Amino acid sequence: MSLDTVIETFKKKADGISPIGGTLKFLLDEKPVYIDGTGEANQITQDDKEADCVVITTMDVLAQLQSGDLNPMTAVMGGKVKIKGDMGLAMKLQSLLR
């Protein structure tokens, strides 16, 4: 899975949900994907800005989460996903992952 594919997937899913109410940044293999949900719609960019919540993982783990092959809680507890910042915002990720 490429970063462009991830961004396009997030954009499609973000268009179908309400704004997440904060800023979130994924670091996927150290490459940023920034989600700004503070306005009227979620905006997805490759900006490397400060965010309310940062999710650190790999492209491979993200693909497993999106396909349902890996449970998000198992991924966090097993250290495959690290979350820094607003955990309430992190809980809203489910709608972007599936």
Helices and strands as residue ranges (DSSP letters): H 3-15, E 23-28, E 31-36, E 43-45, E 53-57, H 59-67, H 72-77, E 82-85, H 87-91, H 94-97
